[in-house]
Amino acid sequence: MTIDKTLKIRRGAGQNRSVLTRVERLENLREADRWQEGDSPLGLPKVRVRKLQLKKKKKKKEEEEEGAAGAEASGDQ
């Protein structure tokens, strides 16, 4: 019997999660000095999850600049 495609683990499963575990929340709160050792782990304040976004490199402008620089260098000779 085959596994349904929705149940398979995908390669991209390591993406950003929108929910943190309690341990991760405690670490973030400790870093921000919002939670001290001995405080109750129940009823923790919300912790914002920041999503990382990689900026796309602009290839067109770089290629144009390299082409222009190469044309200037060959024109000088």
C-alpha positions as CSV (number, residue, x, y, z in Angstrom):
1,M,0.0,0.0,0.0
2,T,1.4,3.5,-0.9
3,I,1.5,6.5,1.4
4,D,-0.8,9.4,0.4
5,K,1.2,12.3,-1.0
6,T,-0.2,14.7,1.6
7,L,1.3,12.5,4.4
8,K,4.8,12.4,3.0
9,I,7.5,14.5,4.6
10,R,8.6,17.1,2.2
11,R,12.0,18.4,1.7
12,G,11.0,21.9,2.6
13,A,9.7,20.9,6.0
14,G,12.4,22.9,7.7
15,Q,10.7,26.2,7.0
16,N,9.9,28.9,9.5
17,R,7.3,27.9,12.0
18,S,4.6,30.3,13.2
19,V,4.4,28.6,16.7
20,L,7.2,28.2,19.2
21,T,7.5,25.4,21.7
22,R,7.4,26.4,25.4
23,V,11.2,25.9,25.8
24,E,11.8,28.2,22.8
25,R,9.4,30.8,24.2
26,L,11.2,30.7,27.6
27,E,14.5,31.2,25.9
28,N,13.3,34.2,24.0
29,L,11.7,35.7,27.1
30,R,14.9,35.2,29.1
31,E,16.9,37.0,26.5
32,A,14.4,39.9,26.6
33,D,14.5,39.9,30.5
34,R,10.7,39.3,30.6
35,W,10.9,36.0,32.4
36,Q,13.1,35.1,35.4
37,E,14.0,31.7,36.8
38,G,11.3,30.6,39.3
39,D,8.4,32.4,37.5
40,S,5.5,30.2,36.5
41,P,5.8,28.6,33.0
42,L,2.0,28.8,32.7
43,G,0.4,31.8,31.2
44,L,3.5,33.0,29.3
45,P,3.2,36.3,27.4
46,K,3.1,36.2,23.7
47,V,6.4,36.0,21.8
48,R,6.6,37.4,18.3
49,V,8.0,35.0,15.7
50,R,10.1,36.8,13.2
51,K,10.1,35.3,9.7
52,L,13.4,35.6,7.8
53,Q,13.2,36.9,4.3
54,L,16.1,36.7,2.0
55,K,16.5,39.5,-0.3
56,K,16.8,38.6,-4.0
57,K,20.0,39.7,-5.7
58,K,19.5,42.0,-8.7
59,K,21.3,40.2,-11.5
60,K,20.4,42.5,-14.3
61,K,22.0,45.6,-12.7
62,E,25.1,43.7,-11.8
63,E,25.5,42.3,-15.4
64,E,24.9,45.7,-16.9
65,E,27.5,47.3,-14.6
66,E,30.1,44.5,-15.4
67,G,29.3,44.9,-19.1
68,A,29.8,48.7,-18.9
69,A,33.0,48.4,-16.9
70,G,34.3,45.8,-19.4
71,A,33.5,48.1,-22.4
72,E,35.2,51.0,-20.7
73,A,38.3,49.0,-20.0
74,S,38.5,47.7,-23.6
75,G,37.8,51.2,-25.0
76,D,40.8,52.7,-23.1
77,Q,43.3,50.3,-24.6
